[in-house]
Amino acid sequence: AITGSNDNNIIEGEKIIAISSMDKIDILDLNNILYIEASGKYSIFKLTNGKEIIASKSLLHYQSKIKSDFFIRIHHKFVVNFKYIKKYDLDNNAFCKMQDDTIIPISRRNIPIFISNLHKIV
C-alpha cells in the first residue's frame, strides 16, 4: 500500500521513498540517504554514493513521510540518518560529522531528541 499524496510516497513494508523533482521521480532506498537538507521550499537529498537529488517538497513534508527511528531532525535545516554519523560532539557548538565528512549542526533544543534517539539505536 502507498501512503500520502501521489507524488511523494513511502511504500509500507518497504524502505523506499519516491522523490519528485522538476522533471522526474526518483525511487530511493532509505538506506542510501545520508541526510536531507532544507533549501527554502525545496529539499536536498544527499546520498551515500555522493549524489544529490533536489526535491520540490519541503523538509517537513519528507520528515512526516519517513517513519524510521534512524531519521532524526537535529536542526531546522537537517534530517540525518543515524546510520551514517561518524562522530558527534554535544558541547558548546554541538554537531555531528557524517560519513561523507559533512559537519551538520545540532540545535540546542534538539540535543535531548538526539540523545534519546541515540539510546534507542545503540
C-alpha positions in Angstrom: 0.0 0.0 0.0 1.1 3.5 -0.7 0.5 6.3 1.9 0.4 10.0 1.3 -0.1 12.0 -1.9 0.6 10.6 -5.3 3.9 12.4 -5.9 5.9 11.7 -2.7 5.3 8.4 -1.1 6.6 5.8 1.3 5.6 2.3 0.4 4.6 0.5 3.6 6.7 -2.5 4.5 9.4 -1.3 2.2 12.1 1.2 3.0 11.8 3.3 -0.1 10.5 6.7 -0.9 9.5 8.4 -4.2 11.1 11.8 -4.6 9.6 14.3 -7.1 11.8 16.8 -8.8 11.2 19.1 -11.7 11.4 16.6 -14.5 11.4 13.1 -12.9 10.6 10.9 -9.9 13.4 9.1 -8.2 12.8 6.0 -6.1 15.2 5.9 -3.2 16.1 3.2 -0.7 16.1 4.9 2.7 19.4 3.2 3.5 21.0 5.2 0.7 20.2 8.6 2.2 22.9 10.2 4.4 20.8 13.3 5.2 18.2 15.7 3.9 18.8 19.4 3.9 16.2 22.2 3.7 16.7 24.8 1.0 13.8 27.2 1.0 10.7 25.3 -0.3 13.0 22.5 -1.6 14.8 19.6 0.0 18.2 18.3 -1.0 18.8 14.6 -0.5 22.5 13.7 0.0 23.1 10.1 -0.9 25.7 7.5 0.1 27.1 7.4 -3.4 27.9 11.2 -3.3 25.0 12.3 -5.5 22.4 14.9 -4.6 18.7 15.0 -5.5 16.8 18.3 -5.3 13.2 17.6 -4.5 10.3 20.0 -4.9 8.8 19.5 -1.5 9.8 20.9 1.9 11.9 19.1 4.6 8.9 19.0 6.8 7.0 17.1 4.2 9.6 14.4 3.9 10.2 14.3 7.7 6.5 13.4 8.1 6.7 10.7 5.4 9.8 8.9 6.7 8.8 6.6 9.6 12.2 5.4 10.8 14.0 5.6 14.2 17.1 6.3 12.1 16.0 9.6 10.6 16.0 12.4 13.1 15.6 16.2 12.7 18.5 17.7 14.5 18.4 21.2 13.2 15.8 23.3 11.4 17.6 22.7 8.1 18.6 19.0 8.6 17.2 15.5 9.0 20.0 12.9 9.4 20.2 9.2 9.0 21.8 8.0 12.3 23.4 5.0 10.4 25.9 7.4 8.8 27.0 9.5 11.7 30.7 9.0 12.2 31.2 11.3 15.1 29.2 13.7 17.3 30.0 16.4 19.8 27.4 17.8 22.1 29.5 20.6 23.7 29.1 24.3 23.0 28.8 24.1 19.3 27.0 20.7 19.0 27.5 18.9 15.7 27.6 15.6 14.0 30.0 14.5 11.4 28.5 12.4 8.6 30.2 9.5 6.7 31.0 12.0 3.9 32.7 14.3 6.4 29.9 16.9 6.2 29.6 18.7 9.5 25.9 19.2 10.5 24.9 21.4 13.4 22.7 20.1 16.2 20.4 22.8 17.6 20.4 23.2 21.4 16.7 22.4 21.5 17.2 19.2 19.6 20.1 17.8 21.7 17.7 15.9 24.0 16.0 14.4 21.0 19.3 13.5 19.5 20.4 11.7 22.8 17.1 10.0 23.2 17.2 8.6 19.7 20.9 7.6 20.0 20.0 5.5 23.0 17.2 3.8 21.0 19.6 2.6 18.3 22.8 1.9 20.2 
